[in-house]
Amino acid sequence: MGPALSADAHLRAGTLMEEESSTAHAVGLKHTILLAFVTLGSLINFCDALVAGGTSRRDHSEVGSGYIHFNYTPWGRHGDKATPSICGDVPRGVLLRGQRVFLGGSGGMVGPRRVGFGAVVGAGQVLRQDLDDERLLVSAPRPVDRVLDPDYLDPVDPRRGRNRRYIAELLALRAWYREVRLPRIPLTETHAHRRIVIDEAIVNIELAIEERLARLRAFCEERGASALSAPGPTPPCPLPITAEEPYIDPIAWVKRLDSYTAGTLEGWLREIVADF
């Protein structure tokens, strides 16, 4: 089953919704990736984010209604969007081995943030800090009222490092699609539509990588710092992945993996993230 969208959804460039991910009413997404089963409520705006977690339609990561991912920082000459946030990660997320994440409604997240698997953020919170696995956060906002220098620039780190990690996760996701999801589809007319969908998913992931690289370079250049070189080739998948007849649904295939195979694939994806 594919993703499900309710009325007034607005999907923009770089958006990817995996199997059985869904949204309710009036949701806007741009350069946002929802892995399998992730569910968004109504009146949500997500740009520059990746959300993983959960194992099924009854055990899924969820973002409550009225949530916003704040993806713009106003400092500097023009401000910047070096602000991608990630809930969970790709290596465990694509293998459906990460606990669900919950972001309470009427809230927001100031990117770039990292939220661990199994984390819960209470309703009405604006998340301004990273959150480790299996943590609950409900906190009162800290008042800030100070003079603002119009030429102020925040330090290049830790934001540079968070952007690099986000790009690394996207590289792992692209490798998963290229070397696992695509080779599994039989080269027959019957399955041609599946290949088209996966090919387009890879295009969207590459758009997301290009966007993040461009935003990071602009952020670093304004601060007189180096960003990073273009990503090199990723290590090949260590396991032979071939098409099977009859074709097995990707969710069912992942759930059937034995612990050795799943561990090998997760280790390969983690290597890609670590190498970058």
DAUR-V316572 format. One line per field, one symbol per residue. burial: b if it has 9 or more other C-alpha atoms within 8 Angstrom, else e. A space follows every 50 residues. Layout:
burial=???
This chain:
burial=eebebbeebeebebbbbbbbbbbbbbbbbbbbbbbbbbbbbbbbbbbbbb bbbbbeeeebbbbbbbbbbbbbbebbeebbbbbbbbbbbbbbbbbbbbbb bbbbbbbbbbbbbbbbbbbbbbbbbbbeeebbbbbeeeeeeeeeeeeeee eeeeebeebbebbbbbbbbbbbbbbbbbbbbbbbbbeeeebbeebeebbe bbebbbbbbeebbebbbbbbbebeeebeeeeeeeeebeeeeebbeebeee eebbeeeeeeebebbbbbbbebbeee
